[in-house]
Every structure is written in C-alpha cells, then in structure tokens.
Amino acid sequence: MTRTATINRKTGETDIKLSINLDGDGSGKRESGIGFLDHMMDLLAKHALIDLDVKAVGDLHVDDHHTAEDIGIALGQAIDQALGDRAGIRRYGHFTLPMDECLVTSAVDMGGRYAFEYHAPIAAAKIGTFDSELVEHFWQSFAANAKCNLHVVLHHGRNAHHISECVFKATARAIRMAAESDPRSDAVPSTKGVL
C-alpha cells in the first residue's frame, strides 16, 4: 500500500500544492518563496525520509506568516491522510538531536489527537529575514492538522539558525520513527482498536 497524499490549499492569502510519500528518501522540490523555510523543509524531508514537493505562492508582500502557517497546515493534513487508519505504524517517535551547541528533544504521538507543547525559545527576532517565531507556529499548525501530540524541548543552544535546524531535524526524526511500519504488528496501535 502506498502511503501518499496530495493537498491543494487555496485561500485569500496563499495557494499551496503539497505532495508527500511517507516511504520516500527525501526527494522533491520545495518552493515556498521563503528561502529559509525551503531550507528547513529540505532538512525535514531528508531526516524524515519523506518525499516532499511543495509549491506555494503567498502574500509575501505582507510577511512570511501566512505562507509558513499554511504550509504547516497542508503538511499536517497530508501526513494525516497518508497514515490512513494508522494500522501497522509504530505510532510513537522521539529523538534527541545534537547540533553544535544546541540540543533538542522532539517527541510525537501519531495517535489522532492534537496536543502541542513547545519549549524551544529563540532569542533573536529574525533568522536572516525570517521571523523566528514562525518556527513554533509552523509546528503548531502542523500538529493540529496531523492530529498528533508534538512536544519539543530545547535543552540548550544560542544560535538562532542552529536552534531552528535542530528543531526541524529532531522533529523529522521523531516523525520518521512514529510513521514507520512496525515489523511486529499490522494492527492499529491502540487497545481501543481505533485511533
């Protein structure tokens, strides 16, 4: 069974086409109009081993907010759709990732319910021209639409670019673990029998 999805999201602020393959190798093109966000999505695709194609046209003359938010929404919806009834997945994933002076732990439950705890402050207001607060907002938008629990903790770190990379890489690795097929079970991973 292929675990793929395509989301087309068009609003008064953005026009996004996003496609994923959960069993990929990190291939695809990311074209959001926001160079830093494309870089983060490249990291996400590579470390989650998800093929990810994103073509976004947004109101960047206003700022990056709507485009980053709506890509997070579309990515969450795509992963939710590609997971289907979630039978045969590991469901839970976690990863602690060191990157230079940074250390981030990300943990995810792909159990069909939304919760979000984010404790990874970035002191600098900007990473280049990108509003650093959009890192958290991207992941909040993702978690709400992937219907997952997502917890992110920065243990230590100073460099804004490094912290953002660490968050994206650690979360990608956690998603990869949670979405992987469980070689020991093809059942829905819950005592309820449904997620």
Contacts in CASP RR format, 6 or more apart in sequence:
PFRMAT RR
TARGET T0000
AUTHOR 0000-0000-0000
METHOD contacts of the structure
MODEL  1
MTRTATINRKTGETDIKLSINLDGDGSGKRESGIGFLDHMMDLLAKHALI
DLDVKAVGDLHVDDHHTAEDIGIALGQAIDQALGDRAGIRRYGHFTLPMD
ECLVTSAVDMGGRYAFEYHAPIAAAKIGTFDSELVEHFWQSFAANAKCNL
HVVLHHGRNAHHISECVFKATARAIRMAAESDPRSDAVPSTKGVL
2 21 0 8 1.000
2 23 0 8 1.000
3 21 0 8 1.000
3 22 0 8 1.000
3 23 0 8 1.000
3 82 0 8 1.000
3 83 0 8 1.000
3 84 0 8 1.000
3 179 0 8 1.000
4 19 0 8 1.000
4 20 0 8 1.000
4 21 0 8 1.000
4 22 0 8 1.000
4 82 0 8 1.000
5 19 0 8 1.000
5 20 0 8 1.000
5 77 0 8 1.000
5 78 0 8 1.000
5 79 0 8 1.000
5 81 0 8 1.000
5 82 0 8 1.000
6 17 0 8 1.000
6 18 0 8 1.000
6 19 0 8 1.000
6 78 0 8 1.000
7 16 0 8 1.000
7 17 0 8 1.000
7 18 0 8 1.000
7 19 0 8 1.000
7 74 0 8 1.000
7 75 0 8 1.000
7 77 0 8 1.000
7 78 0 8 1.000
7 81 0 8 1.000
8 16 0 8 1.000
8 17 0 8 1.000
9 15 0 8 1.000
9 16 0 8 1.000
9 18 0 8 1.000
9 70 0 8 1.000
9 73 0 8 1.000
9 74 0 8 1.000
9 77 0 8 1.000
10 16 0 8 1.000
11 66 0 8 1.000
11 70 0 8 1.000
12 59 0 8 1.000
13 58 0 8 1.000
13 59 0 8 1.000
13 62 0 8 1.000
13 66 0 8 1.000
13 67 0 8 1.000
13 70 0 8 1.000
14 56 0 8 1.000
14 57 0 8 1.000
14 58 0 8 1.000
14 59 0 8 1.000
14 66 0 8 1.000
14 67 0 8 1.000
14 70 0 8 1.000
15 56 0 8 1.000
15 57 0 8 1.000
15 58 0 8 1.000
16 54 0 8 1.000
16 55 0 8 1.000
16 56 0 8 1.000
16 57 0 8 1.000
16 67 0 8 1.000
16 70 0 8 1.000
16 71 0 8 1.000
16 74 0 8 1.000
17 53 0 8 1.000
17 54 0 8 1.000
17 55 0 8 1.000
17 56 0 8 1.000
18 52 0 8 1.000
18 53 0 8 1.000
18 54 0 8 1.000
18 55 0 8 1.000
18 56 0 8 1.000
18 71 0 8 1.000
18 74 0 8 1.000
18 75 0 8 1.000
18 78 0 8 1.000
19 51 0 8 1.000
19 52 0 8 1.000
19 53 0 8 1.000
19 78 0 8 1.000
20 50 0 8 1.000
20 51 0 8 1.000
20 52 0 8 1.000
20 53 0 8 1.000
20 75 0 8 1.000
20 78 0 8 1.000
20 79 0 8 1.000
20 82 0 8 1.000
21 50 0 8 1.000
21 51 0 8 1.000
21 82 0 8 1.000
22 50 0 8 1.000
22 79 0 8 1.000
22 82 0 8 1.000
22 83 0 8 1.000
22 179 0 8 1.000
23 49 0 8 1.000
24 49 0 8 1.000
24 50 0 8 1.000
24 51 0 8 1.000
25 49 0 8 1.000
25 51 0 8 1.000
26 45 0 8 1.000
26 46 0 8 1.000
26 48 0 8 1.000
26 49 0 8 1.000
26 50 0 8 1.000
26 51 0 8 1.000
26 52 0 8 1.000
27 45 0 8 1.000
27 51 0 8 1.000
27 52 0 8 1.000
28 45 0 8 1.000
28 51 0 8 1.000
28 52 0 8 1.000
28 53 0 8 1.000
29 53 0 8 1.000
29 54 0 8 1.000
29 55 0 8 1.000
30 37 0 8 1.000
30 38 0 8 1.000
30 41 0 8 1.000
30 42 0 8 1.000
30 45 0 8 1.000
30 52 0 8 1.000
30 53 0 8 1.000
30 54 0 8 1.000
31 38 0 8 1.000
31 54 0 8 1.000
31 55 0 8 1.000
31 56 0 8 1.000
32 38 0 8 1.000
32 41 0 8 1.000
32 54 0 8 1.000
32 56 0 8 1.000
32 67 0 8 1.000
32 68 0 8 1.000
32 71 0 8 1.000
33 56 0 8 1.000
33 58 0 8 1.000
33 60 0 8 1.000
33 67 0 8 1.000
34 60 0 8 1.000
34 64 0 8 1.000
34 67 0 8 1.000
34 68 0 8 1.000
34 130 0 8 1.000
35 130 0 8 1.000
36 127 0 8 1.000
36 128 0 8 1.000
36 129 0 8 1.000
36 130 0 8 1.000
36 164 0 8 1.000
37 64 0 8 1.000
37 67 0 8 1.000
37 68 0 8 1.000
37 71 0 8 1.000
37 130 0 8 1.000
37 134 0 8 1.000
37 138 0 8 1.000
38 54 0 8 1.000
40 135 0 8 1.000
40 138 0 8 1.000
40 164 0 8 1.000
40 165 0 8 1.000
40 168 0 8 1.000
41 52 0 8 1.000
41 54 0 8 1.000
41 71 0 8 1.000
43 165 0 8 1.000
43 168 0 8 1.000
43 169 0 8 1.000
43 172 0 8 1.000
44 50 0 8 1.000
44 52 0 8 1.000
44 168 0 8 1.000
44 169 0 8 1.000
44 171 0 8 1.000
44 172 0 8 1.000
45 51 0 8 1.000
45 52 0 8 1.000
45 172 0 8 1.000
46 172 0 8 1.000
47 168 0 8 1.000
47 169 0 8 1.000
47 172 0 8 1.000
47 173 0 8 1.000
47 176 0 8 1.000
48 172 0 8 1.000
48 173 0 8 1.000
48 175 0 8 1.000
48 176 0 8 1.000
48 179 0 8 1.000
49 176 0 8 1.000
50 172 0 8 1.000
50 175 0 8 1.000
50 176 0 8 1.000
52 75 0 8 1.000
54 71 0 8 1.000
54 74 0 8 1.000
54 75 0 8 1.000
56 67 0 8 1.000
56 70 0 8 1.000
56 71 0 8 1.000
58 66 0 8 1.000
58 67 0 8 1.000
58 70 0 8 1.000
59 66 0 8 1.000
59 67 0 8 1.000
60 67 0 8 1.000
63 131 0 8 1.000
64 129 0 8 1.000
64 130 0 8 1.000
64 131 0 8 1.000
64 134 0 8 1.000
65 131 0 8 1.000
65 134 0 8 1.000
65 137 0 8 1.000
68 134 0 8 1.000
68 137 0 8 1.000
68 138 0 8 1.000
68 141 0 8 1.000
69 134 0 8 1.000
69 137 0 8 1.000
69 138 0 8 1.000
69 141 0 8 1.000
70 141 0 8 1.000
71 138 0 8 1.000
72 138 0 8 1.000
72 139 0 8 1.000
72 141 0 8 1.000
72 142 0 8 1.000
72 145 0 8 1.000
73 141 0 8 1.000
73 142 0 8 1.000
73 144 0 8 1.000
73 145 0 8 1.000
74 145 0 8 1.000
75 142 0 8 1.000
75 145 0 8 1.000
75 146 0 8 1.000
76 141 0 8 1.000
76 142 0 8 1.000
76 143 0 8 1.000
76 145 0 8 1.000
76 146 0 8 1.000
77 145 0 8 1.000
77 146 0 8 1.000
79 110 0 8 1.000
79 142 0 8 1.000
79 146 0 8 1.000
79 175 0 8 1.000
79 179 0 8 1.000
80 112 0 8 1.000
80 145 0 8 1.000
80 146 0 8 1.000
80 147 0 8 1.000
83 89 0 8 1.000
83 110 0 8 1.000
83 179 0 8 1.000
85 188 0 8 1.000
85 194 0 8 1.000
85 195 0 8 1.000
86 110 0 8 1.000
86 111 0 8 1.000
86 112 0 8 1.000
86 188 0 8 1.000
86 189 0 8 1.000
86 195 0 8 1.000
87 186 0 8 1.000
87 187 0 8 1.000
87 188 0 8 1.000
87 189 0 8 1.000
88 181 0 8 1.000
88 182 0 8 1.000
88 185 0 8 1.000
88 186 0 8 1.000
88 187 0 8 1.000
88 188 0 8 1.000
88 189 0 8 1.000
89 110 0 8 1.000
89 178 0 8 1.000
89 179 0 8 1.000
89 180 0 8 1.000
89 181 0 8 1.000
89 182 0 8 1.000
89 189 0 8 1.000
90 177 0 8 1.000
90 178 0 8 1.000
90 179 0 8 1.000
90 180 0 8 1.000
90 181 0 8 1.000
90 182 0 8 1.000
90 189 0 8 1.000
91 109 0 8 1.000
91 110 0 8 1.000
91 111 0 8 1.000
91 178 0 8 1.000
91 189 0 8 1.000
91 190 0 8 1.000
91 195 0 8 1.000
92 107 0 8 1.000
92 108 0 8 1.000
92 109 0 8 1.000
92 110 0 8 1.000
92 177 0 8 1.000
92 178 0 8 1.000
93 107 0 8 1.000
93 108 0 8 1.000
93 109 0 8 1.000
93 174 0 8 1.000
93 175 0 8 1.000
93 177 0 8 1.000
93 178 0 8 1.000
94 105 0 8 1.000
94 106 0 8 1.000
94 107 0 8 1.000
94 108 0 8 1.000
94 174 0 8 1.000
94 177 0 8 1.000
95 105 0 8 1.000
95 106 0 8 1.000
95 170 0 8 1.000
95 171 0 8 1.000
95 173 0 8 1.000
95 174 0 8 1.000
95 177 0 8 1.000
96 103 0 8 1.000
96 104 0 8 1.000
96 105 0 8 1.000
96 155 0 8 1.000
96 170 0 8 1.000
97 103 0 8 1.000
97 104 0 8 1.000
97 105 0 8 1.000
97 106 0 8 1.000
97 166 0 8 1.000
97 169 0 8 1.000
97 170 0 8 1.000
97 173 0 8 1.000
98 166 0 8 1.000
99 162 0 8 1.000
99 165 0 8 1.000
99 166 0 8 1.000
99 169 0 8 1.000
100 159 0 8 1.000
100 162 0 8 1.000
101 156 0 8 1.000
101 157 0 8 1.000
101 158 0 8 1.000
101 159 0 8 1.000
101 162 0 8 1.000
102 154 0 8 1.000
102 156 0 8 1.000
102 157 0 8 1.000
102 158 0 8 1.000
102 159 0 8 1.000
102 162 0 8 1.000
102 163 0 8 1.000
102 165 0 8 1.000
102 166 0 8 1.000
103 154 0 8 1.000
103 155 0 8 1.000
103 156 0 8 1.000
103 157 0 8 1.000
103 166 0 8 1.000
104 120 0 8 1.000
104 152 0 8 1.000
104 153 0 8 1.000
104 154 0 8 1.000
104 155 0 8 1.000
104 163 0 8 1.000
104 166 0 8 1.000
104 167 0 8 1.000
104 169 0 8 1.000
104 170 0 8 1.000
105 151 0 8 1.000
105 152 0 8 1.000
105 153 0 8 1.000
105 155 0 8 1.000
105 170 0 8 1.000
106 150 0 8 1.000
106 151 0 8 1.000
106 152 0 8 1.000
106 153 0 8 1.000
106 167 0 8 1.000
106 170 0 8 1.000
106 171 0 8 1.000
106 173 0 8 1.000
106 174 0 8 1.000
107 149 0 8 1.000
107 150 0 8 1.000
107 151 0 8 1.000
107 174 0 8 1.000
108 148 0 8 1.000
108 149 0 8 1.000
108 150 0 8 1.000
108 151 0 8 1.000
108 171 0 8 1.000
108 174 0 8 1.000
108 175 0 8 1.000
108 178 0 8 1.000
109 148 0 8 1.000
109 149 0 8 1.000
109 178 0 8 1.000
110 146 0 8 1.000
110 147 0 8 1.000
110 148 0 8 1.000
110 175 0 8 1.000
110 178 0 8 1.000
110 179 0 8 1.000
110 195 0 8 1.000
111 147 0 8 1.000
111 148 0 8 1.000
111 149 0 8 1.000
111 189 0 8 1.000
111 190 0 8 1.000
111 195 0 8 1.000
112 147 0 8 1.000
112 148 0 8 1.000
112 195 0 8 1.000
113 147 0 8 1.000
113 148 0 8 1.000
113 149 0 8 1.000
114 143 0 8 1.000
114 144 0 8 1.000
114 147 0 8 1.000
114 148 0 8 1.000
114 149 0 8 1.000
115 143 0 8 1.000
115 149 0 8 1.000
115 150 0 8 1.000
115 151 0 8 1.000
116 139 0 8 1.000
116 140 0 8 1.000
116 143 0 8 1.000
116 144 0 8 1.000
116 149 0 8 1.000
116 150 0 8 1.000
116 151 0 8 1.000
117 150 0 8 1.000
117 151 0 8 1.000
117 152 0 8 1.000
118 136 0 8 1.000
118 139 0 8 1.000
118 140 0 8 1.000
118 150 0 8 1.000
118 151 0 8 1.000
118 152 0 8 1.000
119 152 0 8 1.000
119 153 0 8 1.000
119 154 0 8 1.000
120 135 0 8 1.000
120 136 0 8 1.000
120 152 0 8 1.000
120 153 0 8 1.000
120 154 0 8 1.000
120 163 0 8 1.000
120 167 0 8 1.000
121 154 0 8 1.000
122 132 0 8 1.000
122 133 0 8 1.000
122 135 0 8 1.000
122 160 0 8 1.000
122 163 0 8 1.000
122 164 0 8 1.000
123 158 0 8 1.000
123 160 0 8 1.000
124 132 0 8 1.000
124 160 0 8 1.000
125 131 0 8 1.000
125 132 0 8 1.000
125 133 0 8 1.000
126 132 0 8 1.000
126 160 0 8 1.000
127 160 0 8 1.000
127 161 0 8 1.000
127 164 0 8 1.000
132 160 0 8 1.000
132 164 0 8 1.000
135 163 0 8 1.000
135 164 0 8 1.000
135 167 0 8 1.000
135 168 0 8 1.000
139 150 0 8 1.000
139 152 0 8 1.000
139 167 0 8 1.000
139 171 0 8 1.000
142 150 0 8 1.000
143 149 0 8 1.000
143 150 0 8 1.000
148 178 0 8 1.000
150 171 0 8 1.000
152 167 0 8 1.000
152 170 0 8 1.000
152 171 0 8 1.000
154 163 0 8 1.000
154 166 0 8 1.000
154 167 0 8 1.000
157 163 0 8 1.000
157 166 0 8 1.000
182 189 0 8 1.000
187 193 0 8 1.000
188 194 0 8 1.000
188 195 0 8 1.000
189 195 0 8 1.000
END
